Amino acid sequence: MSKQQSLFDLLATPEKHLYSDDDHDTSKAGAKSVAMRSGSQKALLLNVYANSAVLTDDEAADRAGLLVKPGCCWWHRCSDLRKEGLIAQVTTKTSQLTGEERMACVITEAGLELHRRINK
């Protein structure tokens, strides 16, 4: 019987969830290279959430400078942050950028902890 991992265990080794044990070494190496690090899109978004109140995804992307970055899929990164429990929806609000109703999120305790570790 294996010990169940805590959220902090999972966040400490996020690349383990990006590949299977039977994948090639190159796949495992690639997974490690996309793990969250300072300056990555996810880290930039997490930084914005750590220093802001309730934001929609597009507002966070705008503040992080990702709306104008060619090829950037900021909406996927925000979704990833929610799936990883680093930000969480708390309400909906009208986006200042689109004028449309959007989910609005805040950073979680796990997100704050990871933000502090990344920005040491």
C-alpha positions in Angstrom: 0.0 0.0 0.0 1.5 3.3 -1.0 1.4 6.5 1.1 -1.1 9.1 -0.3 0.7 12.3 -1.3 -0.3 15.6 0.0 -0.9 18.6 -2.2 2.5 20.0 -1.3 4.2 16.6 -2.3 2.5 16.9 -5.6 3.5 20.5 -6.1 7.1 19.7 -5.2 7.3 17.2 -8.1 4.8 18.4 -10.7 6.6 16.7 -13.6 5.7 13.3 -12.3 2.2 13.8 -13.5 3.3 14.8 -17.0 4.6 11.4 -18.1 4.1 7.7 -17.5 6.6 5.3 -16.0 6.9 3.5 -19.3 7.6 6.7 -21.3 10.9 7.2 -23.0 13.6 9.1 -21.2 13.2 12.0 -23.6 9.6 12.4 -22.6 10.5 12.4 -18.9 13.2 15.0 -19.5 10.7 17.2 -21.4 8.2 17.0 -18.6 10.8 18.2 -16.1 11.7 21.1 -18.4 8.1 22.4 -18.4 7.7 22.2 -14.6 6.9 25.6 -13.1 9.8 27.9 -12.8 10.4 31.6 -12.3 9.5 33.5 -15.5 7.2 30.8 -16.9 3.7 31.8 -18.0 2.2 30.0 -15.0 4.7 31.6 -12.6 3.9 35.1 -14.1 0.2 34.5 -13.7 0.6 33.1 -10.1 2.6 36.3 -9.3 -0.3 38.5 -10.5 -2.8 36.5 -8.4 -0.5 36.7 -5.4 -0.5 40.5 -5.7 -4.1 41.1 -6.6 -7.6 40.7 -5.5 -10.2 38.8 -7.5 -9.3 38.6 -11.2 -10.7 37.0 -14.3 -8.3 35.0 -16.4 -8.0 37.7 -19.1 -7.3 40.4 -16.4 -4.6 38.3 -14.9 -3.1 37.7 -18.3 -3.2 41.4 -19.1 -1.4 42.3 -15.8 1.2 39.5 -16.5 1.9 40.9 -20.0 0.7 37.7 -21.6 -2.2 39.1 -23.7 0.3 40.6 -26.2 2.8 37.7 -26.2 2.5 35.8 -29.6 1.6 32.1 -29.3 0.9 32.4 -25.6 -2.1 30.3 -24.4 -2.6 32.1 -21.1 -6.2 30.6 -20.8 -4.7 27.1 -20.6 -2.2 28.2 -18.0 -5.0 29.7 -15.9 -6.9 26.5 -16.3 -3.8 24.5 -15.2 -3.4 26.7 -12.1 -7.0 25.9 -11.2 -6.6 22.2 -11.8 -3.4 22.2 -9.6 -5.3 24.0 -6.8 -3.1 27.1 -7.0 -6.0 29.5 -7.8 -9.7 29.0 -7.2 -12.9 30.5 -8.5 -14.7 32.5 -5.9 -17.3 34.4 -7.9 -18.1 35.7 -11.4 -17.6 39.3 -12.5 -17.7 41.4 -15.6 -14.3 41.4 -17.2 -12.8 44.9 -17.5 -11.3 43.9 -20.9 -14.2 42.1 -22.6 -17.3 43.4 -20.8 -18.5 39.8 -20.5 -19.3 37.8 -17.4 -16.3 35.6 -16.5 -15.3 33.4 -13.6 -13.1 35.3 -11.1 -10.4 33.6 -9.1 -8.0 34.2 -6.2 -4.8 32.5 -5.2 -5.1 29.7 -2.7 -2.8 28.9 0.3 -1.0 26.3 -1.8 -0.6 28.9 -4.6 0.9 31.4 -2.1 3.3 28.8 -0.8 4.5 27.9 -4.3 4.7 31.6 -5.2 7.0 32.2 -2.2 9.2 29.2 -3.1 9.5 30.3 -6.7 10.4 33.9 -5.8 13.0 33.1 -3.0 
